[in-house]
Amino acid sequence: MNAGPRPHGNTFGPAWSIFVSMKPVLAALLLSTATLAAAAMAEEPATGTTPTGATPPAATATPAVPAPVSAAILAVDQRMEAYDQFKTLFETARFEEALPFAQRVVEFSEAHPERDVELSVAYNNLGATQYQLSDHVAAETSYKKSLALLEANQGMSSKRLITPLAGLGIVYAALDQHALAVLQFDRALAVSRRSDGLFNLAQLQLIERAANSRFALGDYGGVERDRFYALKIAEQNYGYNDPRTLPAAMDLAIFYESLKEYIAARGLYLRVRDIGMKESGGFNPLVIKSLIGIGRTHRLQYTMEPESLESQQPARDDVTGEIVGKVYRESRVPPPAADRAGLKSIEKALELLRAVADPPRPLLAEALVELGDWYQATSRVSTASPFYAEASTIFAADLDSGMGNPLLAPRVVFYRPPLASTRGIGIVTGAVVVHETQFSFVVTETGDTQNLTVVRTNMSNSQLAQSRRAVERAVYSPRFENGKPVATDGVQFTSKWYEQQKAEAPSTTTG
């Protein structure tokens, strides 16, 4: 599959309903500290223990407060006392207090340069602390010192290089220098694969960080390779149908959905659903998210991009035997098969959530919003509103949880641009002219658009008229206040028209 952003409506970029989190994490967690300590023990025993809370290699989630790197820091002088104090403060997220002790460990270790491994670990821990305090320039310097020391004393392929390389990658990602970040992550991955094999589990966290930076650079082909390779690693280690492969499958599905590759995404969501339900017997957070993903991809495909379907020809539904007609661009109602497969998937997710005593509230709110979006997008406003209202009360009650509230502002759930406006997409770069119109309007409490005005435009009169009609037919989910839908003024939308540039007439003059 060729990964790349497909047009959504008449906009480019990731789908509005999907995002990839780019929140940076501490470099020390890119590898299990147990792995690093084991490597250190090959030369001399470590007196520090592997800290608790280190991320398991097979997981892609990152703990909020990572642990410092343990290695062979010998208790021959004051260094061990300083290290113990640093470790205690660091593990309790008291980073400002930990910094002086990290610096003292470095100073004590520099007094014994023959212990290059201990000094590199001290630099890594100092860099980790500086990163947590958002002193990225200092963190970069510390990781570079560690890297240079290890390269000089242990060679370019030493496994110990992974931590400073990963640390530099995360520092550069935090500075939005993603091209530099990718270089560090890729080098760390190369070292990891030479040391522990092509399919070692410890590299999964590195792959995750590399994929995030590639996504920020718009290298969607690279992201696809990373996500697919992560899935293959899980399959090689656990087996195709093992539930431990599901996080990697879910990551790849979310990535495909962000590129509007709905069929590919839905296939992976179905895999997660089937394996997860077989293993758990029903309720499993990943199963719920996969069911929501199945429904969402059906809705986005049938209500906003019917041209992305595999076939537009009439077909006979496998379940009922009824003829499923062609999906027409002007229709707000999806065909029966899509309505059944997508809507029933969301309803199943909500049923599983309500069957447990205390369902995860973020998942419950997500399912309610998606079910509301299904009904809203197909002009069943009175049916959608109770689901939106229930979700809004969850968001209001969990205001301090950090959970995003999609009902704070209107969101478009149905929009199809004029067919002619997208004909220029896919033409060789430089051969297309993009015309834009920015509209301002009111989104009513029922989600309709009213009182359209043109803020700015460079479209022709014909293009403007067609774009206006498309926006007038759009459907939004309304903004909610105190559990009730309200009208919102000043909502803006930019319509784009991709027009093929006219070829210049050949010159008739002769030299």
C-alpha positions as CSV (number, residue, x, y, z in Angstrom):
1,M,0.0,0.0,0.0
2,N,1.3,3.4,-0.9
3,A,1.0,5.5,2.3
4,G,0.3,9.2,1.8
5,P,-2.4,11.7,2.7
6,R,-5.5,11.3,0.7
7,P,-7.9,14.2,0.2
8,H,-10.7,14.4,2.8
9,G,-13.5,16.4,1.4
10,N,-11.4,19.1,-0.2
11,T,-8.7,19.3,2.5
12,F,-5.4,17.5,2.9
13,G,-3.8,16.1,6.0
14,P,-4.8,13.6,8.7
15,A,-8.5,13.0,9.3
16,W,-10.0,15.3,11.9
17,S,-11.1,12.4,14.0
18,I,-7.6,10.9,14.4
19,F,-4.5,12.2,15.7
20,V,-1.1,10.9,16.7
21,S,0.2,12.0,20.1
22,M,3.6,13.6,19.9
23,K,4.1,14.2,23.6
24,P,7.8,13.6,24.3
25,V,9.0,11.1,26.9
26,L,12.2,10.6,28.8
27,A,15.0,8.9,26.8
28,A,15.8,6.5,29.6
29,L,12.6,4.7,29.0
30,L,13.3,3.9,25.4
31,L,14.9,0.7,26.5
32,S,14.2,-1.4,29.6
33,T,16.7,-0.5,32.3
34,A,17.0,-4.2,33.0
35,T,18.4,-4.6,29.5
36,L,21.0,-1.8,30.1
37,A,21.9,-3.2,33.5
38,A,22.4,-6.7,32.0
39,A,24.8,-5.2,29.4
40,A,26.7,-3.5,32.2
41,M,27.1,-6.7,34.1
42,A,29.1,-8.2,31.3
43,E,32.1,-6.2,32.5
44,E,31.5,-5.5,36.2
45,P,28.7,-6.1,38.6
46,A,26.2,-3.4,39.3
47,T,25.3,-2.4,42.8
48,G,22.1,-0.6,41.9
49,T,18.9,-2.5,41.3
50,T,16.7,-2.3,38.3
51,P,14.1,0.4,39.1
52,T,10.5,-0.5,39.3
53,G,8.0,0.9,36.8
54,A,10.2,0.4,33.7
55,T,8.2,-0.1,30.5
56,P,7.9,-3.7,29.4
57,P,9.6,-4.1,26.0
58,A,6.4,-5.4,24.4
59,A,4.3,-2.4,25.4
60,T,4.1,0.9,23.5
61,A,2.7,2.9,26.4
62,T,5.1,5.1,28.3
63,P,4.9,5.6,32.1
64,A,4.4,9.2,33.2
65,V,7.5,9.2,35.5
66,P,10.4,7.2,34.0
67,A,13.3,5.7,35.9
68,P,17.0,6.6,35.8
69,V,19.4,4.3,34.2
70,S,21.0,1.8,36.5
71,A,24.5,0.5,35.8
72,A,27.8,-0.4,37.3
73,I,28.4,2.6,39.6
74,L,30.5,1.1,42.4
75,A,30.2,2.2,46.0
76,V,33.9,3.1,46.5
77,D,33.4,6.7,47.4
78,Q,30.7,9.4,47.7
79,R,29.4,8.6,44.2
80,M,27.1,5.9,45.4
81,E,25.6,8.1,48.1
82,A,25.0,10.8,45.5
83,Y,23.5,8.3,43.1
84,D,21.1,6.8,45.7
85,Q,19.8,10.3,46.5
86,F,19.5,11.2,42.9
87,K,17.6,7.9,42.1
88,T,15.2,8.4,45.0
89,L,14.4,12.0,44.0
90,F,14.1,11.2,40.3
91,E,11.7,8.3,40.8
92,T,9.4,10.6,42.8
93,A,9.5,13.2,40.0
94,R,11.4,15.7,42.1
95,F,13.6,16.6,39.2
96,E,14.8,20.0,40.4
97,E,16.0,18.5,43.6
98,A,17.5,15.5,41.7
99,L,19.6,17.7,39.4
100,P,22.4,18.7,41.8
101,F,22.9,15.1,42.7
102,A,23.0,14.0,39.1
103,Q,25.7,16.7,38.5
104,R,27.6,15.4,41.6
105,V,27.6,11.9,40.2
106,V,29.0,13.2,37.0
107,E,31.8,15.2,38.8
108,F,32.7,12.2,40.9
109,S,32.8,9.9,37.8
110,E,34.9,12.4,35.8
111,A,37.5,12.0,38.6
112,H,37.9,8.3,37.5
113,P,37.9,8.5,33.7
114,E,39.1,4.9,33.5
115,R,35.5,3.9,34.4
116,D,34.1,5.1,31.1
117,V,30.9,3.0,31.5
118,E,30.0,4.6,34.8
119,L,30.7,8.1,33.4
120,S,28.5,7.5,30.3
121,V,25.7,6.3,32.6
122,A,26.2,9.4,34.7
123,Y,25.9,11.6,31.6
124,N,22.8,9.8,30.5
125,N,21.1,10.3,33.9
126,L,22.1,14.0,33.9
127,G,20.6,14.4,30.4
128,A,17.4,12.6,31.5
129,T,17.0,15.0,34.4
130,Q,17.7,18.1,32.3
131,Y,15.2,16.9,29.7
132,Q,12.5,16.6,32.4
133,L,13.3,20.2,33.4
134,S,12.9,21.2,29.7
135,D,16.5,22.3,29.5
136,H,16.9,20.7,26.1
137,V,20.2,22.3,25.2
138,A,21.9,21.0,28.3
139,A,20.3,17.6,27.8
140,E,21.6,17.5,24.3
141,T,25.1,18.3,25.5
142,S,25.0,15.5,28.2
143,Y,23.8,12.9,25.8
144,K,26.5,13.9,23.2
145,K,29.2,13.5,25.9
146,S,27.9,10.1,26.7
147,L,27.8,9.1,23.0
148,A,31.3,10.4,22.3
149,L,32.8,8.6,25.3
150,L,31.2,5.3,24.3
151,E,32.2,5.6,20.7
152,A,35.8,6.3,21.6
153,N,36.1,3.5,24.2
154,Q,33.7,0.8,23.1
155,G,33.3,1.3,19.3
156,M,30.5,2.4,17.0
157,S,28.4,-0.8,17.4
158,S,28.3,-1.0,21.2
159,K,24.9,-1.8,22.6
160,R,25.4,1.0,25.2
161,L,25.1,3.6,22.4
162,I,21.4,3.0,22.3
163,T,20.5,5.1,25.3
164,P,22.3,8.3,24.4
165,L,21.2,8.0,20.8
166,A,17.6,7.5,21.9
167,G,18.0,10.4,24.3
168,L,19.2,12.7,21.6
169,G,16.3,11.6,19.4
170,I,13.8,12.5,22.0
171,V,15.5,15.9,22.7
172,Y,15.4,16.7,19.0
173,A,11.8,15.7,18.7
174,A,10.9,17.9,21.6
175,L,12.6,20.8,19.8
176,D,10.6,19.9,16.6
177,Q,13.9,19.0,14.9
178,H,12.4,15.7,13.7
179,A,14.8,15.1,10.8
180,L,17.7,15.0,13.3
181,A,15.5,12.9,15.7
182,V,14.9,10.3,13.0
183,L,18.7,10.0,12.3
184,Q,19.3,9.2,16.0
185,F,16.4,6.8,16.3
186,D,17.4,4.9,13.1
187,R,21.0,4.6,14.3
188,A,19.8,3.3,17.7
189,L,17.6,0.8,15.9
190,A,20.5,-0.4,13.8
191,V,22.6,-1.0,16.9
192,S,19.6,-2.8,18.6
193,R,19.1,-5.2,15.6
194,R,22.8,-6.0,15.4
195,S,23.0,-6.7,19.1
196,D,19.7,-8.5,19.8
197,G,18.3,-9.6,16.4
198,L,16.0,-8.2,13.8
199,F,12.9,-9.0,15.7
200,N,13.9,-8.2,19.3
201,L,11.1,-6.8,21.4
202,A,13.2,-4.1,23.1
203,Q,13.2,-2.0,19.8
204,L,9.4,-1.5,19.8
205,Q,9.6,1.7,21.9
206,L,12.3,3.1,19.5
207,I,10.2,2.3,16.5
208,E,7.3,4.1,18.1
209,R,9.4,7.3,18.6
210,A,10.8,7.1,15.1
211,A,7.3,6.7,13.6
212,N,6.1,9.8,15.5
213,S,8.9,11.9,14.1
214,R,8.4,10.6,10.6
215,F,4.7,11.5,10.9
216,A,5.6,15.0,11.9
217,L,7.9,15.2,8.8
218,G,5.1,14.0,6.5
219,D,7.0,10.8,5.7
220,Y,3.9,8.6,5.6
221,G,5.7,5.8,3.7
222,G,8.3,5.7,6.5
223,V,5.6,5.6,9.2
224,E,3.8,2.8,7.4
225,R,7.1,0.8,7.3
226,D,7.7,1.4,11.0
227,R,4.2,0.4,12.1
228,F,4.1,-2.6,9.9
229,Y,7.5,-3.8,11.1
230,A,6.4,-3.3,14.8
231,L,3.4,-5.6,14.0
232,K,5.7,-8.2,12.4
233,I,8.0,-8.1,15.5
234,A,5.0,-8.9,17.7
235,E,3.8,-11.7,15.4
236,Q,7.3,-13.2,15.2
237,N,7.6,-13.3,19.0
238,Y,4.0,-14.2,20.0
239,G,2.2,-15.7,17.0
240,Y,-0.3,-14.2,14.6
241,N,-3.4,-14.7,16.8
242,D,-1.9,-13.8,20.1
243,P,-3.6,-10.9,21.9
244,R,-0.1,-9.3,22.6
245,T,0.0,-8.4,18.9
246,L,-3.1,-6.2,19.2
247,P,-1.5,-2.9,20.3
248,A,0.7,-2.9,17.2
249,A,-2.3,-3.8,15.0
250,M,-4.3,-1.0,16.5
251,D,-1.5,1.5,16.0
252,L,-1.3,0.5,12.3
253,A,-5.1,0.7,12.0
254,I,-5.2,4.2,13.5
255,F,-2.4,5.3,11.1
256,Y,-4.2,4.0,8.0
257,E,-7.4,5.8,9.2
258,S,-5.5,9.0,9.6
259,L,-4.7,8.8,5.9
260,K,-8.3,8.0,5.0
261,E,-7.3,4.4,4.0
262,Y,-10.6,3.2,5.5
263,I,-10.7,-0.3,4.1
264,A,-7.1,-1.1,5.3
265,A,-7.9,0.4,8.7
266,R,-11.1,-1.5,9.0
267,G,-9.4,-4.8,8.2
268,L,-7.1,-4.3,11.1
269,Y,-9.8,-3.1,13.5
270,L,-11.7,-6.3,12.6
271,R,-8.6,-8.4,13.4
272,V,-8.3,-6.7,16.8
273,R,-12.0,-7.2,17.5
274,D,-12.0,-10.9,16.6
275,I,-8.8,-11.8,18.5
276,G,-9.7,-9.7,21.5
277,M,-13.2,-11.0,21.9
278,K,-12.0,-14.6,21.6
279,E,-9.5,-14.1,24.3
280,S,-11.4,-11.9,26.7
281,G,-14.9,-13.2,26.1
282,G,-16.3,-9.8,25.4
283,F,-15.1,-6.8,27.4
284,N,-11.6,-5.6,26.6
285,P,-10.6,-1.9,26.0
286,L,-8.9,-2.7,22.7
287,V,-12.1,-4.6,21.6
288,I,-14.2,-1.5,22.4
289,K,-11.8,0.8,20.5
290,S,-11.8,-1.5,17.6
291,L,-15.6,-1.6,17.4
292,I,-15.6,2.2,17.5
293,G,-13.0,2.2,14.8
294,I,-15.0,-0.1,12.6
295,G,-18.1,2.1,13.0
296,R,-16.2,5.3,12.4
297,T,-14.5,4.1,9.2
298,H,-17.8,3.1,7.8
299,R,-19.3,6.4,8.7
300,L,-16.5,8.5,7.3
301,Q,-16.3,6.4,4.1
302,Y,-20.0,6.4,3.3
303,T,-21.0,9.9,4.4
304,M,-18.0,11.9,3.4
305,E,-16.0,10.0,0.8
306,P,-18.2,7.5,-1.1
307,E,-15.8,7.6,-4.0
308,S,-13.3,5.7,-1.8
309,L,-15.4,2.6,-1.9
310,E,-13.9,-0.4,-3.6
311,S,-16.9,-0.6,-6.0
312,Q,-19.7,1.8,-6.8
313,Q,-21.7,-0.8,-8.7
314,P,-25.0,-2.2,-7.3
315,A,-24.4,-5.4,-5.3
316,R,-26.4,-7.9,-3.4
317,D,-26.0,-7.7,0.4
318,D,-24.5,-10.9,1.9
319,V,-26.8,-10.8,5.0
320,T,-30.3,-9.9,3.6
321,G,-29.9,-10.6,-0.1
322,E,-31.2,-7.1,-0.9
323,I,-29.8,-5.0,-3.7
324,V,-27.4,-2.4,-2.3
325,G,-27.5,0.6,-4.7
326,K,-24.8,2.9,-5.7
327,V,-23.8,5.5,-3.1
328,Y,-24.7,8.9,-4.5
329,R,-22.7,12.0,-3.5
330,E,-25.8,14.0,-2.7
331,S,-27.4,11.5,-0.4
332,R,-27.0,11.9,3.4
333,V,-28.2,8.3,4.0
334,P,-25.7,5.5,3.7
335,P,-26.7,2.2,2.0
336,P,-28.3,-0.4,4.3
337,A,-25.1,-2.6,4.5
338,A,-23.0,0.3,5.7
339,D,-25.6,1.5,8.1
340,R,-26.0,-2.0,9.6
341,A,-22.2,-2.9,9.7
342,G,-21.1,0.5,11.0
343,L,-23.9,1.5,13.3
344,K,-24.3,-2.0,14.8
345,S,-20.6,-2.0,15.6
346,I,-20.9,1.2,17.6
347,E,-24.0,-0.1,19.3
348,K,-22.2,-3.3,20.2
349,A,-19.4,-1.2,21.8
350,L,-21.9,0.7,23.9
351,E,-23.6,-2.5,24.9
352,L,-20.3,-4.0,26.1
353,L,-19.5,-0.9,28.0
354,R,-22.9,-0.7,29.7
355,A,-22.6,-4.4,30.7
356,V,-19.8,-3.7,33.2
357,A,-20.3,-2.0,36.5
358,D,-17.8,0.8,36.1
359,P,-16.9,1.2,32.4
360,P,-13.9,3.4,31.5
361,R,-15.4,6.8,31.2
362,P,-13.2,8.0,28.3
363,L,-14.2,5.0,26.3
364,L,-17.9,5.4,27.2
365,A,-17.8,9.0,26.1
366,E,-16.0,8.1,22.8
367,A,-18.6,5.5,22.0
368,L,-21.5,7.9,22.8
369,V,-20.0,10.7,20.6
370,E,-19.5,8.3,17.7
371,L,-23.0,6.9,17.9
372,G,-24.3,10.5,18.0
373,D,-22.2,11.3,15.0
374,W,-23.7,8.3,13.1
375,Y,-27.2,9.5,13.7
376,Q,-26.4,13.2,13.2
377,A,-24.6,12.6,9.9
378,T,-27.6,10.7,8.5
379,S,-30.1,13.5,9.5
380,R,-31.5,11.7,12.6
381,V,-31.0,14.6,14.9
382,S,-33.5,13.7,17.6
383,T,-31.9,10.3,17.9
384,A,-28.4,11.7,18.1
385,S,-29.0,14.4,20.7
386,P,-29.4,12.1,23.8
387,F,-26.1,10.4,23.1
388,Y,-24.3,13.7,22.7
389,A,-26.0,15.0,25.9
390,E,-24.9,11.9,27.9
391,A,-21.3,12.3,26.6
392,S,-21.3,16.0,27.5
393,T,-22.1,15.2,31.1
394,I,-19.2,12.8,31.3
395,F,-16.8,15.4,29.8
396,A,-18.1,18.0,32.3
397,A,-17.7,15.7,35.3
398,D,-14.2,14.7,34.3
399,L,-13.0,18.3,33.5
400,D,-9.8,17.9,35.4
401,S,-8.9,14.5,33.9
402,G,-7.3,15.9,30.7
403,M,-9.9,14.2,28.5
404,G,-10.5,16.2,25.4
405,N,-14.1,17.3,24.9
406,P,-15.2,17.3,21.2
407,L,-18.5,18.9,22.1
408,L,-17.1,22.2,23.1
409,A,-17.3,23.4,19.5
410,P,-19.2,22.4,16.4
411,R,-17.6,19.6,14.4
412,V,-18.3,18.7,10.8
413,V,-19.8,15.2,10.4
414,F,-21.1,15.4,6.9
415,Y,-19.5,17.3,4.0
416,R,-19.0,16.5,0.4
417,P,-17.2,19.1,-1.8
418,P,-18.3,19.7,-5.3
419,L,-17.1,16.9,-7.5
420,A,-15.3,19.2,-9.9
421,S,-13.3,20.8,-7.1
422,T,-11.2,17.6,-6.5
423,R,-10.5,16.7,-10.1
424,G,-7.1,18.5,-10.0
425,I,-5.9,16.3,-7.1
426,G,-3.2,13.9,-8.1
427,I,-1.9,16.0,-10.9
428,V,1.9,16.5,-11.0
429,T,2.9,19.2,-8.5
430,G,3.1,22.6,-10.1
431,A,0.4,21.7,-12.6
432,V,-2.5,22.6,-10.3
433,V,-3.8,25.9,-9.0
434,V,-5.6,25.9,-5.6
435,H,-8.5,28.4,-5.2
436,E,-9.9,29.0,-1.7
437,T,-13.0,30.5,-0.2
438,Q,-13.4,31.1,3.6
439,F,-17.0,31.0,4.7
440,S,-18.4,32.2,8.1
441,F,-21.8,31.0,9.3
442,V,-24.0,29.9,12.2
443,V,-24.2,26.3,13.2
444,T,-27.7,25.8,14.7
445,E,-28.5,23.7,17.7
446,T,-29.6,21.0,15.2
447,G,-26.3,21.1,13.4
448,D,-27.4,22.9,10.2
449,T,-25.5,25.8,8.7
450,Q,-27.2,29.2,8.3
451,N,-26.4,32.7,7.3
452,L,-23.3,32.0,5.2
453,T,-21.1,34.9,4.4
454,V,-17.9,35.0,2.4
455,V,-14.9,36.2,4.3
456,R,-12.4,36.0,1.4
457,T,-12.3,34.2,-1.9
458,N,-10.3,33.9,-5.2
459,M,-12.7,31.5,-6.8
460,S,-14.7,32.2,-10.0
461,N,-18.4,32.9,-9.6
462,S,-19.3,29.3,-10.7
463,Q,-16.8,27.7,-8.3
464,L,-18.0,29.9,-5.5
465,A,-21.7,29.0,-6.1
466,Q,-20.9,25.3,-6.0
467,S,-18.8,25.6,-2.9
468,R,-21.5,27.6,-1.2
469,R,-24.1,24.9,-1.9
470,A,-21.7,22.2,-0.5
471,V,-21.3,24.1,2.8
472,E,-25.0,24.7,3.0
473,R,-25.6,21.0,2.8
474,A,-23.0,20.2,5.4
475,V,-24.0,18.8,8.8
476,Y,-22.2,19.6,12.1
477,S,-22.5,18.1,15.6
478,P,-23.7,21.1,17.6
479,R,-21.8,22.7,20.6
480,F,-23.2,21.6,24.0
481,E,-23.5,23.7,27.1
482,N,-24.9,22.3,30.4
483,G,-25.9,19.1,28.6
484,K,-27.9,20.9,25.9
485,P,-27.2,21.8,22.2
486,V,-26.7,25.5,21.5
487,A,-26.2,27.5,18.3
488,T,-22.7,28.8,17.5
489,D,-22.0,32.0,15.5
490,G,-18.8,32.7,13.6
491,V,-17.9,29.1,12.6
492,Q,-15.5,29.2,9.8
493,F,-14.7,26.8,7.0
494,T,-12.3,27.0,4.1
495,S,-13.4,25.4,0.8
496,K,-10.6,24.5,-1.7
497,W,-10.9,24.1,-5.4
498,Y,-8.1,22.2,-7.2
499,E,-7.9,23.4,-10.8
500,Q,-5.6,22.0,-13.4
501,Q,-3.3,24.7,-14.7
502,K,-3.9,25.6,-18.4
503,A,-1.0,24.7,-20.6
504,E,0.7,27.6,-22.4
505,A,0.0,27.8,-26.1
506,P,3.0,26.8,-28.2
507,S,4.9,29.6,-29.6
508,T,4.4,30.3,-33.4
509,T,7.5,32.5,-33.7
510,T,10.6,31.2,-35.4
511,G,14.1,32.0,-34.6
